Amino acid sequence: MVLLIGLWEKGSEMYKRTNIRKLETFILFIVLNVSSCTSGSPEQTIQIVNTGSYKCSVTMQLYSMDNVLSDKYTVNKTVKPHKEVYIQISEGLYLISIWDENDKLLKEFDKILITLPTGESSYNPIVIDTALNKNYALVNLNYLYSGGAFAEHMSKAVGTNSGSLKVISYYKGDVPFSVPEEYRTSITFVDVFTEKLPKETAYGNNVYGLIPLPSGITEKNDIAEYIDNYLEKKM
């Protein structure tokens, strides 16, 4: 009788260990499969900014190969005024929607194709401004660093050296846009609407800033004056 009990206990223990090993193997299988599905595939960076006065949300839904829109959000982010968030998404065809703080739809961008031509992850972001009422100027800021202390040079530059201000490109802020990689990732770049200007820059470096402009400002002189005043506040 004692022998039978001992054999039963030993068999029970072996059964438990076997099942634990099976469970561990199953969990490992799930983890490996989840990892293989969520890593390794190239991703595109999206920069969601809010230059407006009220918080807004951005949602993104992915279309399938059969042109069927997913009923789930790939992205669902709320951004407070004068804040930004960065996200990474896989390439594909998306419906991008912008909502106000009361979940009222403000604008949709349907069937926006996110592609990665190099087949590698891109950290040069596509910019989406939830305010939808700005234009953006890509500006070379080197005229602020041509010599002397930053504060002294800034005081001389603002309002007096507007002719040396160099605007590289303009972008419409009511649609998603991207700054070319040659300006954004290979040299000093400042998101001026959220960051302070650097006090100095290495000799030979180019410094670029992306500056939001009220869409009503269209004249060249008015743009230069607005940018100068804007940068003065970023000292």
C-alpha positions as CSV (number, residue, x, y, z in Angstrom):
1,M,0.0,0.0,0.0
2,V,2.8,2.4,0.9
3,L,4.6,1.5,-2.4
4,L,1.4,2.3,-4.4
5,I,1.1,5.7,-2.6
6,G,4.7,6.4,-3.3
7,L,4.4,5.5,-7.0
8,W,1.2,7.6,-7.3
9,E,2.9,10.7,-5.7
10,K,5.9,10.2,-8.0
11,G,3.7,9.9,-11.0
12,S,1.7,12.9,-10.0
13,E,4.9,15.0,-9.6
14,M,6.1,13.9,-13.0
15,Y,2.7,14.8,-14.5
16,K,2.9,18.3,-13.0
17,R,6.5,18.9,-14.2
18,T,5.5,17.7,-17.7
19,N,2.6,20.0,-17.8
20,I,4.6,22.9,-16.5
21,R,7.2,22.3,-19.2
22,K,4.4,22.2,-21.8
23,L,3.0,25.4,-20.5
24,E,6.4,27.1,-20.5
25,T,7.0,25.9,-24.1
26,F,3.6,27.2,-25.1
27,I,4.2,30.6,-23.5
28,L,7.6,30.8,-25.2
29,F,6.0,29.9,-28.5
30,I,3.5,32.8,-28.1
31,V,6.2,35.3,-27.1
32,L,8.4,34.4,-30.1
33,N,5.4,34.6,-32.5
34,V,4.3,38.0,-31.1
35,S,7.9,39.2,-31.3
36,S,8.2,38.1,-34.9
37,C,5.0,39.9,-35.8
38,T,5.9,43.2,-34.0
39,S,9.6,43.6,-34.6
40,G,11.8,43.7,-37.6
41,S,9.4,45.3,-40.0
42,P,10.3,48.8,-41.2
43,E,8.3,51.7,-39.6
44,Q,7.7,55.3,-40.5
45,T,7.8,58.0,-37.8
46,I,4.8,60.3,-37.5
47,Q,5.2,63.6,-35.6
48,I,1.8,64.9,-34.3
49,V,2.0,68.5,-33.2
50,N,-0.7,70.8,-31.8
51,T,-0.1,74.5,-32.5
52,G,-3.7,75.3,-31.6
53,S,-5.3,76.4,-28.3
54,Y,-7.4,73.3,-27.6
55,K,-6.4,69.6,-27.4
56,C,-7.1,67.5,-30.4
57,S,-6.9,63.8,-31.3
58,V,-5.5,62.0,-34.4
59,T,-6.7,58.5,-35.4
60,M,-5.3,56.4,-38.2
61,Q,-7.0,53.3,-39.7
62,L,-5.3,50.9,-42.0
63,Y,-6.8,49.6,-45.3
64,S,-6.4,45.9,-46.1
65,M,-5.0,44.5,-49.3
66,D,-8.7,44.2,-50.3
67,N,-9.3,47.9,-49.8
68,V,-11.3,47.3,-46.7
69,L,-10.9,49.8,-43.9
70,S,-10.1,48.3,-40.5
71,D,-12.6,48.9,-37.7
72,K,-9.7,49.3,-35.3
73,Y,-7.4,52.3,-34.8
74,T,-3.7,51.8,-35.6
75,V,-3.2,55.2,-34.0
76,N,-5.3,57.0,-31.5
77,K,-3.4,59.9,-29.9
78,T,-4.6,63.0,-28.0
79,V,-2.2,66.0,-28.1
80,K,-2.5,69.0,-25.8
81,P,-1.9,72.6,-27.0
82,H,1.7,73.4,-27.9
83,K,2.8,69.8,-27.4
84,E,3.8,67.0,-29.7
85,V,4.0,63.2,-29.8
86,Y,6.0,60.8,-31.9
87,I,4.7,57.4,-33.1
88,Q,5.9,54.7,-35.5
89,I,3.7,52.9,-37.9
90,S,4.1,50.2,-40.6
91,E,3.8,51.2,-44.2
92,G,0.3,51.0,-45.8
93,L,-2.7,52.9,-46.9
94,Y,-4.4,54.9,-44.1
95,L,-7.4,57.0,-43.3
96,I,-6.2,59.8,-41.1
97,S,-8.8,61.7,-39.0
98,I,-8.4,64.8,-36.8
99,W,-10.9,65.3,-34.0
100,D,-11.5,68.2,-31.6
101,E,-11.7,67.9,-27.8
102,N,-15.4,67.0,-28.1
103,D,-14.7,64.2,-30.6
104,K,-16.1,66.2,-33.4
105,L,-14.5,65.4,-36.8
106,L,-12.4,68.3,-38.1
107,K,-10.8,66.8,-41.1
108,E,-10.1,63.5,-42.9
109,F,-7.2,62.5,-45.1
110,D,-8.4,59.4,-46.9
111,K,-6.1,56.8,-48.5
112,I,-2.8,58.4,-47.5
113,L,-0.1,56.0,-48.6
114,I,2.8,55.6,-46.1
115,T,5.7,54.1,-47.9
116,L,9.3,53.3,-47.1
117,P,11.3,53.4,-50.4
118,T,14.5,52.2,-48.8
119,G,12.9,49.3,-47.1
120,E,14.2,50.5,-43.7
121,S,12.7,52.3,-40.8
122,S,12.5,56.1,-41.3
123,Y,13.1,58.5,-38.4
124,N,12.5,61.5,-40.6
125,P,8.9,62.2,-39.6
126,I,5.8,63.0,-41.4
127,V,4.4,66.0,-39.6
128,I,0.7,66.4,-38.8
129,D,-0.5,69.6,-37.2
130,T,-3.9,69.2,-35.5
131,A,-4.5,73.0,-35.6
132,L,-5.0,72.9,-39.4
133,N,-4.7,76.7,-39.6
134,K,-0.9,77.2,-40.0
135,N,1.7,77.2,-42.8
136,Y,5.2,76.2,-42.0
137,A,8.5,77.8,-43.0
138,L,11.7,75.9,-43.1
139,V,14.3,78.5,-42.2
140,N,18.1,78.5,-42.2
141,L,19.0,80.0,-38.8
142,N,22.7,80.5,-39.3
143,Y,22.2,84.3,-39.5
144,L,21.7,84.2,-35.8
145,Y,25.1,82.6,-35.2
146,S,27.4,84.6,-37.5
147,G,29.5,85.9,-34.7
148,G,29.6,87.2,-31.1
149,A,27.4,86.2,-28.2
150,F,24.1,84.7,-29.1
151,A,22.0,87.2,-27.2
152,E,23.9,90.2,-28.6
153,H,23.7,88.9,-32.1
154,M,20.0,88.1,-31.7
155,S,19.3,91.7,-30.7
156,K,21.1,92.9,-33.8
157,A,19.4,90.4,-36.0
158,V,15.8,90.9,-35.0
159,G,14.3,93.8,-36.9
160,T,17.5,94.9,-38.6
161,N,19.0,92.0,-40.5
162,S,15.8,90.5,-41.9
163,G,17.3,90.5,-45.4
164,S,19.7,87.7,-44.2
165,L,16.8,85.5,-43.2
166,K,16.8,82.5,-45.6
167,V,13.5,80.6,-46.0
168,I,14.3,77.3,-47.7
169,S,10.7,76.0,-48.2
170,Y,7.1,76.5,-47.2
171,Y,4.7,73.8,-46.3
172,K,0.9,73.8,-45.9
173,G,0.2,72.8,-42.3
174,D,-3.4,71.7,-43.0
175,V,-2.1,68.5,-44.7
176,P,0.5,66.0,-43.6
177,F,4.0,67.0,-44.9
178,S,7.6,65.9,-44.5
179,V,10.8,68.0,-44.5
180,P,13.5,66.5,-46.7
181,E,16.1,64.4,-44.9
182,E,19.0,66.5,-46.0
183,Y,17.7,69.3,-43.8
184,R,16.2,67.3,-40.9
185,T,18.5,64.5,-40.0
186,S,22.0,65.2,-41.2
187,I,22.5,68.6,-39.6
188,T,21.3,70.6,-36.6
189,F,17.6,70.9,-36.7
190,V,15.3,72.6,-34.2
191,D,11.5,72.2,-33.8
192,V,11.3,75.9,-32.9
193,F,7.6,75.8,-31.9
194,T,8.4,73.6,-28.9
195,E,12.2,74.1,-28.3
196,K,14.4,76.9,-27.3
197,L,17.1,78.0,-29.8
198,P,20.6,76.5,-29.2
199,K,22.9,79.1,-27.6
200,E,25.7,78.2,-30.0
201,T,26.5,75.9,-32.9
202,A,29.6,74.2,-34.1
203,Y,31.6,76.0,-36.7
204,G,30.5,75.0,-40.2
205,N,27.1,73.5,-39.1
206,N,23.9,74.5,-40.7
207,V,21.0,75.1,-38.3
208,Y,17.4,74.8,-39.6
209,G,14.1,75.5,-37.9
210,L,10.6,74.6,-38.7
211,I,8.4,77.6,-37.8
212,P,4.6,77.7,-37.9
213,L,3.1,80.8,-39.5
214,P,-0.5,82.1,-39.4
215,S,-1.9,81.1,-42.8
216,G,-3.1,84.8,-43.3
217,I,0.5,86.0,-43.5
218,T,1.6,85.7,-47.1
219,E,3.7,88.8,-48.0
220,K,7.5,88.2,-47.9
221,N,8.3,91.2,-45.7
222,D,5.5,90.3,-43.3
223,I,6.7,86.7,-43.1
224,A,10.3,87.9,-42.3
225,E,9.1,90.3,-39.6
226,Y,6.8,87.6,-38.1
227,I,9.7,85.0,-38.0
228,D,12.1,87.5,-36.4
229,N,9.6,88.3,-33.7
230,Y,8.8,84.7,-33.2
231,L,12.5,83.8,-32.8
232,E,13.1,86.6,-30.4
233,K,10.7,85.0,-28.0
234,K,12.6,81.7,-28.3
235,M,15.9,83.2,-26.9
